[in-house]
């Protein structure tokens, strides 16, 4: 059964390029309610832990370097069928392949700098939300 919460991050490129407001606007226009949100910055250890699933991949070092180079906006979103609907809203990882009207089509510049992260399952949404937000921060 699908849950009604998911996790997202506006990545350092989205923050650096001034797209926080535009991305948040697309999220709320997409019918999502922002449950929790904060501007923060990942440490190297945080990024390594968060992306541990990719640790054996050749791009892991670049991913950690990218995700720690500047602030991110972490958020928990709520909507019926949240994970699947948000994955549709953000679009394909490669912005060249992303559908028109998606966040990545509008704001991403490459596969590596694709503006936003979205959880890929209900289980990962819960894990990623707990990674970034203490229980008292999850409203």
NUDO-728875 format. One record per residue: chain; x, y, z of N, C-alpha, C, O in turn. Coordinates in steps of 0.1 Angstrom, whole numbers, plus 2048, in hexadecimal, padded with zeros to 3 digits. Example, Ala and Ser with C-alpha at 12.3 -4.5 7.8 and 13.67 -1.06 7.14 Angstrom:
<atoms>
ATOM kette npx npy npz capx capy capz cpx cpy cpz opx opy opz
ATOM     A 884 7C7 84E  87B  7D3  84E 884 7DF 84E 88E 7DF 855
ATOM     A 880 7EA 847  889  7F5  847 881 800 84F 886 80B 850
</atoms>
This chain:
<atoms>
ATOM kette npx npy npz capx capy capz cpx cpy cpz opx opy opz
ATOM     A 808 7F4 800  800  800  800 809 80C 800 812 80D 808
ATOM     A 806 816 7F8  80D  822  7F7 80B 82B 803 7FF 82C 808
ATOM     A 815 832 807  813  83B  812 811 849 80D 812 84B 800
ATOM     A 80F 852 815  80B  860  811 817 86A 814 814 876 814
ATOM     A 823 865 816  82E  86E  819 83A 869 810 83C 85D 80E
ATOM     A 842 873 80C  84E  871  805 859 87B 80A 855 884 811
ATOM     A 865 878 806  870  881  80A 876 887 7FD 877 881 7F2
ATOM     A 87A 894 7FE  881  89A  7F3 88C 8A3 7F8 88C 8A7 803
ATOM     A 896 8A5 7EF  8A1  8AF  7F2 8A2 8B8 7E5 8A2 8B3 7DA
ATOM     A 8A3 8C5 7E7  8A7  8CD  7DC 8B7 8CD 7DE 8BC 8D1 7E8
ATOM     A 8BD 8C8 7D4  8CC  8C6  7D4 8D4 8D3 7D3 8CE 8DD 7D0
ATOM     A 8E1 8D2 7D6  8E9  8DE  7D6 8E7 8E7 7C9 8E7 8F3 7C9
ATOM     A 8E6 8E0 7BD  8E5  8E8  7B1 8D8 8F0 7B0 8D8 8FB 7AC
ATOM     A 8CD 8EA 7B5  8C0  8F0  7B6 8C0 8FC 7BF 8BA 907 7BC
ATOM     A 8C7 8FB 7CA  8C9  906  7D4 8D2 911 7CE 8CE 91D 7CE
ATOM     A 8DD 90D 7C9  8E7  917  7C3 8E1 91F 7B8 8E4 92A 7B6
ATOM     A 8D9 918 7B0  8D3  91F  7A4 8C6 927 7A7 8C0 92C 79E
ATOM     A 8C3 928 7B4  8B7  930  7B8 8AA 92A 7B4 8A0 931 7B2
ATOM     A 8A9 91D 7B4  89C  916  7B0 894 911 7BC 88A 90A 7BA
ATOM     A 897 914 7C8  890  90F  7D4 881 913 7D2 878 90A 7D3
ATOM     A 87E 920 7D0  870  924  7CF 869 91E 7C4 85D 91A 7C5
ATOM     A 86F 91D 7B8  868  917  7AC 865 908 7AE 85B 904 7AB
ATOM     A 86F 901 7B4  86D  8F3  7B7 862 8F1 7C1 859 8E8 7C0
ATOM     A 862 8F9 7CC  858  8F7  7D6 84A 8FB 7D1 840 8F5 7D4
ATOM     A 84A 905 7C8  83D  908  7C1 838 8FD 7B9 82C 8FA 7BA
ATOM     A 840 8F6 7B2  83C  8EA  7AA 837 8DF 7B3 82E 8D8 7AF
ATOM     A 83E 8DD 7BE  83A  8D3  7C8 82C 8D6 7CD 823 8CD 7CD
ATOM     A 829 8E2 7D1  81C  8E5  7D7 811 8E6 7CC 806 8E2 7CF
ATOM     A 815 8EA 7C0  80B  8EA  7B5 808 8DC 7B1 7FD 8D9 7AB
ATOM     A 811 8D2 7B4  80F  8C4  7B1 806 8BD 7BB 804 8B1 7BB
ATOM     A 802 8C5 7C5  7F8  8C0  7CF 7FF 8BA 7DC 7F8 8B4 7E4
ATOM     A 80C 8BC 7DD  813  8B8  7E9 812 8C2 7F4 813 8CE 7F2
ATOM     A 811 8BD 800  812  8C6  80C 820 8C4 812 824 8B9 814
ATOM     A 827 8CF 815  834  8CE  81B 832 8CC 82A 82C 8D4 831
ATOM     A 836 8C0 82F  834  8BC  83D 83F 8C1 846 83D 8C7 851
ATOM     A 84C 8C0 841  858  8C5  848 862 8CA 83D 862 8C4 832
ATOM     A 869 8D4 841  873  8D9  837 87E 8E0 83F 87C 8E7 849
ATOM     A 88B 8DF 839  896  8E7  83F 8A1 8E8 835 8A3 8E0 82C
ATOM     A 8A8 8F3 836  8B4  8F6  82F 8BF 8F1 837 8C1 8F4 843
ATOM     A 8C8 8E8 831  8D3  8E2  839 8DE 8DF 830 8DD 8E1 823
ATOM     A 8E9 8DA 835  8F4  8D6  82C 8F9 8C8 831 8FB 8C6 83D
ATOM     A 8FB 8BF 828  900  8B2  82B 90F 8B2 82D 916 8B9 826
ATOM     A 914 8AB 837  922  8A9  839 926 89E 82F 91D 897 82A
ATOM     A 933 89B 82E  937  890  826 932 883 82C 92E 87B 824
ATOM     A 933 882 839  92E  875  83F 91F 873 83D 91A 868 83A
ATOM     A 917 87E 83E  909  87E  83B 906 879 82D 8FE 870 82B
ATOM     A 90D 87F 823  90B  87C  815 90F 86D 812 908 866 80B
ATOM     A 91A 869 818  91E  85B  816 914 851 81C 911 847 816
ATOM     A 90E 855 827  904  84C  82D 8F7 84C 825 8F2 842 823
ATOM     A 8F3 858 822  8E6  859  81A 8E7 852 80D 8DD 84B 809
ATOM     A 8F2 853 806  8F4  84C  7F9 8FB 83F 7F9 901 83B 7EF
ATOM     A 8FC 839 805  904  82C  807 900 822 7FD 909 81A 7F9
ATOM     A 8F4 821 7F8  8F0  818  7EE 8F8 819 7E1 8F9 80F 7DA
ATOM     A 8FD 825 7DF  905  827  7D3 915 826 7D5 91C 82A 7CC
ATOM     A 919 822 7E1  927  823  7E5 930 81B 7DC 93C 81F 7DB
ATOM     A 92C 811 7D5  935  809  7CC 934 80F 7BE 93C 80A 7B5
ATOM     A 92C 818 7BB  92B  81E  7AE 936 827 7AB 93B 82E 7B4
ATOM     A 93A 828 79E  945  831  79B 943 840 79D 94C 848 79F
ATOM     A 936 844 79E  933  852  7A0 931 856 7AE 92E 862 7B1
ATOM     A 933 84D 7B8  930  84F  7C6 938 85B 7CB 932 864 7D2
ATOM     A 945 85C 7C9  94D  867  7CE 948 875 7C8 947 87F 7D0
ATOM     A 945 875 7BC  940  882  7B6 932 885 7BC 92F 891 7BE
ATOM     A 92A 87B 7BE  91C  87D  7C4 91E 884 7D2 917 88D 7D5
ATOM     A 927 87E 7DA  929  883  7E8 92E 891 7E7 92A 89A 7EE
ATOM     A 938 894 7DE  93E  8A1  7DD 933 8AB 7D8 932 8B6 7DE
ATOM     A 92A 8A7 7CF  920  8B0  7CA 916 8B3 7D5 912 8BE 7D7
ATOM     A 912 8A9 7DD  907  8AA  7E7 90C 8B2 7F3 904 8B6 7FB
ATOM     A 919 8B4 7F5  91E  8BB  800 924 8C9 7FC 929 8D0 805
ATOM     A 922 8CD 7F0  929  8D9  7EC 921 8E6 7F0 926 8F1 7EF
ATOM     A 914 8E4 7F4  90C  8EF  7F8 8FF 8EA 7FF 8FD 8DE 800
ATOM     A 8F7 8F3 803  8EB  8F0  80B 8E1 8E8 802 8E1 8E9 7F6
ATOM     A 8D8 8E1 809  8CD  8DA  803 8C0 8DE 80A 8C1 8E4 815
ATOM     A 8B5 8DC 804  8A8  8DE  80B 8A2 8D0 80C 8A0 8C9 802
ATOM     A 8A1 8CB 818  89B  8BE  81B 88C 8C0 81F 889 8C9 826
ATOM     A 883 8B7 81A  875  8B9  81D 86E 8AB 81D 871 8A2 815
ATOM     A 864 8AA 825  85A  89F  825 84E 8A5 81F 848 8AF 823
ATOM     A 848 89D 815  83D  8A1  80E 831 898 811 833 88C 813
ATOM     A 825 89D 810  819  894  812 80F 896 807 80C 8A1 802
ATOM     A 80A 88B 802  800  88A  7F8 7FC 87B 7F7 804 873 7F9
ATOM     A 7F0 879 7F3  7EC  86B  7EF 7F6 866 7E5 7F9 86D 7DB
ATOM     A 7FB 859 7E6  804  853  7DD 810 85C 7DB 815 85E 7CF
ATOM     A 816 861 7E6  820  86B  7E5 82D 867 7DE 832 86F 7D5
ATOM     A 832 85B 7E0  83F  857  7DA 83D 857 7CB 845 85D 7C3
ATOM     A 833 84F 7C6  832  84E  7B7 82E 85B 7B1 834 85F 7A6
ATOM     A 825 863 7B7  822  870  7B1 82E 87A 7B1 82F 881 7A7
ATOM     A 836 879 7BB  841  882  7BB 84C 87E 7B1 852 887 7AB
ATOM     A 84E 871 7AF  857  86C  7A5 853 871 797 85B 874 78F
ATOM     A 846 871 795  840  876  788 843 885 787 847 88A 77D
ATOM     A 841 88C 792  843  89B  792 852 89F 78F 854 8A8 788
ATOM     A 85B 897 795  869  89B  793 86E 897 786 877 89E 780
ATOM     A 869 88D 780  86E  889  772 87A 880 772 880 87D 77D
ATOM     A 87E 87C 767  88A  873  765 897 879 76B 898 885 76B
ATOM     A 8A0 871 76F  8AC  875  775 8B4 87E 76B 8BA 888 76E
ATOM     A 8B4 87A 75E  8BA  882  753 8B0 88C 74F 8A6 889 749
ATOM     A 8B3 899 751  8A9  8A3  74D 8A6 8A3 73E 89B 8A7 73A
ATOM     A 8AF 89E 736  8AC  89D  727 8A1 893 725 89A 894 71B
ATOM     A 89F 889 72E  895  87F  72C 888 882 734 87E 87C 733
ATOM     A 889 88D 73C  87E  890  745 872 896 73D 874 89D 734
ATOM     A 866 893 741  85A  898  73B 859 8A7 73D 85D 8AC 747
ATOM     A 853 8AD 733  84F  8BC  735 847 8BD 741 83E 8B5 744
ATOM     A 849 8C8 748  841  8CB  754 846 8C5 761 840 8C7 76C
ATOM     A 851 8BE 760  857  8B8  76C 862 8C1 772 867 8CA 76B
ATOM     A 865 8BF 77E  86F  8C7  785 87D 8C6 77E 883 8D0 77C
ATOM     A 881 8BA 77B  88E  8B8  775 88E 8BE 767 899 8C3 763
ATOM     A 884 8BD 760  884  8C3  752 886 8D2 753 88D 8D8 74B
ATOM     A 880 8D8 75D  881  8E6  75F 88E 8EB 766 893 8F6 762
ATOM     A 892 8E4 770  89D  8E9  778 8AA 8E1 778 8B5 8E7 77C
ATOM     A 8AB 8D5 773  8B7  8CD  773 8C0 8D1 767 8BB 8D5 75D
ATOM     A 8CD 8CF 769  8D6  8D2  75E 8DD 8C6 758 8E2 8C6 74D
ATOM     A 8DD 8BB 760  8E4  8AF  75C 8DF 8A3 764 8D7 8A5 76E
ATOM     A 8E3 897 761  8E0  88B  769 8E6 88D 777 8DF 88A 781
ATOM     A 8F2 892 778  8F9  894  785 8F3 89F 78D 8F2 89E 799
ATOM     A 8EF 8AA 786  8EA  8B6  78D 8DB 8B7 789 8D8 8BF 780
ATOM     A 8D3 8AF 78F  8C5  8AE  78B 8BB 8B4 795 8AF 8B1 795
ATOM     A 8C0 8BE 79C  8B8  8C7  7A4 8B1 8C2 7B0 8B0 8C8 7BB
ATOM     A 8AC 8B5 7B0  8A3  8B0  7BA 8A4 8A1 7BC 8A6 89A 7B2
ATOM     A 8A2 89D 7C8  8A2  88F  7CB 894 88B 7CF 88D 894 7D6
ATOM     A 88F 880 7CC  882  87B  7D1 884 86C 7D5 88A 864 7CD
ATOM     A 87E 868 7E0  87E  85A  7E4 878 851 7DA 86F 855 7D3
ATOM     A 87E 845 7D9  87A  83C  7CE 870 831 7D3 86C 829 7CB
ATOM     A 86E 831 7E0  864  827  7E6 85F 82C 7F3 864 836 7F9
ATOM     A 854 827 7F7  84E  82B  804 858 828 810 85A 830 819
ATOM     A 85F 81C 80F  869  819  819 874 823 819 878 827 824
ATOM     A 87A 826 80E  884  830  80D 880 83E 811 888 845 817
ATOM     A 873 841 80F  86E  84E  813 86F 84F 822 872 85A 828
ATOM     A 86B 845 829  86B  845  838 879 845 83D 87C 84D 846
ATOM     A 882 83E 837  890  83D  83B 897 84B 839 89E 850 841
ATOM     A 895 851 82D  89B  85E  829 895 869 832 89C 872 835
ATOM     A 888 869 835  882  873  83D 888 872 84B 88B 87D 851
ATOM     A 88A 866 850  88F  865  85E 89E 869 85E 8A3 86D 868
ATOM     A 8A5 867 853  8B3  86B  852 8B5 87A 854 8BE 87F 85A
ATOM     A 8AC 881 84E  8AD  890  84D 8A5 897 858 8A8 8A3 85B
ATOM     A 89B 891 85E  892  897  867 890 88F 874 88D 883 873
ATOM     A 892 895 87F  890  88E  88C 880 88C 88D 879 893 887
ATOM     A 87C 883 895  86E  880  897 866 88D 89A 85B 88E 895
ATOM     A 86B 896 8A2  864  8A2  8A6 863 8AC 89A 85B 8B5 89B
ATOM     A 86B 8AA 890  86A  8B3  884 861 8AD 879 85E 8B4 86F
ATOM     A 85B 8A1 87B  853  89B  871 844 89D 875 83F 896 87D
ATOM     A 83E 8A8 871  831  8AC  875 826 8A3 86E 81A 8A5 870
</atoms>
